[in-house]
Amino acid sequence: MEKLAEYTWDVFTLKHVKHKQFVFSYLLFLSLLLLFEIFLVGLFIFSSIVFIHFKFVPNFIFFISGAILTIIMIATVPAFLQLIKKWQQCK
């Protein structure tokens, strides 16, 4: 399982890719993905505030989606930073 996680991280961060244009395209994709995730976090926080204001208790799925969103953000940010380093190293 550890090997699979390592291979997945290598693919996610484009470890073996040397072409700068491809890295830039993937970096653009990840930046749009990160922007969308930030929007979803803002929407989650806004929904939580509205729920608290109107004394509505959300169901379990709402909390699960918040946890999944947190996990996705934790995975995307380091990959984005690693890809920026990769893009700067490409010729």
Secondary structure, 3 states (H helix, E strand, C coil): CHHHHHHHHHHHCCCCCCCHHHHHHHHHHHHHHHHHHHHHHHHHHHHHHHHHHCCCCCCHHHHHHHHHHHHHHHHHHHHHHHHHHHHHHCC
